Each structure stands twice: as C-alpha cells, then as structure tokens.
Amino acid sequence: MGTHSDVEIIDPRFKAMVLPNAPLELLGGGFRWLEGPVWFADQDCLLFSDLPNDRIMRWTQNGGISVFRQPSGFANGHTRDRQGRLIGCSHGERCITRTELDGRVLILADRFEGKRLNSPNDVIVKSDDTIWFSDPPYGIQTDYEGGKQVAERPACVYRLVPSSGELSVVSDQFVGPNGLCFSPDETRLYVCESGLQFDPSPIQNIAVMDVDAEGIVCSKPSVFHKIDPGFADGIRCDEDGNVWSSAADGVHCIAPSGELLGKIHVPFTVSNLTFGGRNRSRLFICASHSLFAIYTNQRGAQRP
C-alpha cells in the first residue's frame, strides 16, 4: 500500500511517480457525467465536458468552475492543435469541430464516403498536425449523451488532414474504440477498446498499434493491457511513456511494457483524465459527477 490512502503502490517504480504530501483534491461536483478534459496552459485553465448536460465547463484555480459553452452539441473528447485551437468531438452533431481563435466553431469532418459519422468520442493531434479520432456508436445509442439515431458507418479510428480535409480509416478492427493517445515519440498509438454498449460480455482492453515515421499505422491492434476493475475509457501518456488510464476504482498507471505499476484511488468511476497545471504534473480527473486533481511527480507527454 502507498504512502497515503489515495495511492496504491503495486510496483516499486510507482513510488517515485507520486507524492506523499499531495492529496486527491475535489475541484467541483454536481455534474452528470464528465468527459474530455483538456489543459490550456496559456490561459491557466481546464476545459471539460459535462456530457449529458450538453455543456463544456471551464475551471481555473482562482475563478473556480463556470460554463464555457452551452449548448455544446453534446461535446465529448477534446484536445488542442499545434496552433492552440480547441479540437472537439460532438455527439449531437456527429462531427469533429475546431474552435478558431476568434471563437468561430467550424466542422472539420462529419462524413466518410458520403455517410455520416457515428458519434466521435476522443481526439488527439499528432506533431504533423493530423487529427486522429475514435468514432464508436455510443452517442447515438441513447438520448442521454446525444440522441438515438441510426448508425451509417461501422465503428472506426480515423485520421484527418485538416489542411486538405482528407479523411482516412486508421483501423476498423474495434467494436467500441474510445480513448486515444500517442506514446511520447509517436511510434505507438494506444486505443481503448470499450466494447459494445449493453453487451453482457464486451471486449474491453487497451490496444496498441505501431506507427511509422510517416505517421502511418503499420501493425494490427494487439492487447497492451486489460484494466481491472472496470475498463479503460480515457488515457494519457507521461513523458516517460507510462500510460495513465481511467478505471472503475480510479486511475491506473501502466508501464510501456504493459505492467501495472500503481493506482490512484478515486471515490467514483473515472472516465477521463489529463495532465496540466504547473509543469504538466497535475493530473486532472473526470470521475462520474465530480472533478478531481492530484499533483504527481510525472509530467504529461508533449508532442515532438
């Protein structure tokens, strides 16, 4: 067991990644289901989705929590591009959006081969400016996180070239692709397979695929790690290549080799997380209806 009640040391390597005097902090509550946290260092703020309430929230250390955008198109996952713009996934509009620096919201992709996307879930930007996103059917299977609609496409992971609008399939070998992240050197793409919603025995794991120097996925998905309890929803890498994953009992830290190093226990099911704050070493955690944070001794990965 770790040095305080929130931390569980499973591998001795994890002891140096956490801080004995840094508790898990509750930043806010009263939401419905939190998702899509993204850190804006230049504005010293966190944006995150209160998905069923159809709004994007904003947190600052001094100003607390406020509404950033409502309605949000039932926004889910977010990231920033290399120009500092907000890239988002919309369940309601079934698209990928970009918020320009002047506040305009543009639709970057909503169809592939003439058919509508399902409900883009998570999104990341590679160092070459390409946008990679998962497109499971979760947002169109219920009215809680979007609205019931008919799926026109199978679940896929996509790659978008924003300068040309070219959209291509990275992988169609997932039934419920969810959270995404690259390894720090971008040679690995991690994909959370969350399985089919309402399936009594869903396939659930973190998969990994190799990515070559041109940014092309050159291997089929293989199982990297299986979260227990629960399953992986959102994931992030630190600068040493460790994968930090959501889980039913909190946040799990997994070595690049796939070994579980330790856990940060959280009172509620964790959906997503991101590094931010000073030196990118504060871990912000979306847990059901509450937002938490904890300082760590690891820094979140930055793109090359």
Protein Blocks (a to p, Z undefined) as FASTA:
>chain_A
ZZbfkbccfbfklmmmpcfklccddfbghifbdchiacdfknopacdddfknopacdddf
klopadfbdcehipabdcddfkopacdddfklopaddddfkopacdfbfceehiacfbdf
bdcddfkopacddddfklmmbmklopacddfbdcddddddfknopacdfbfcbfbdcbdd
ddfklpaccdddebjehiabdcdddddddddfkopafbdcddfbdcdehjdfbdcddfko
pacdddfklcadddfkopafbdcddfbdcfbdcdedjhhlaccddehjaccddddfbdcd
ddZZ
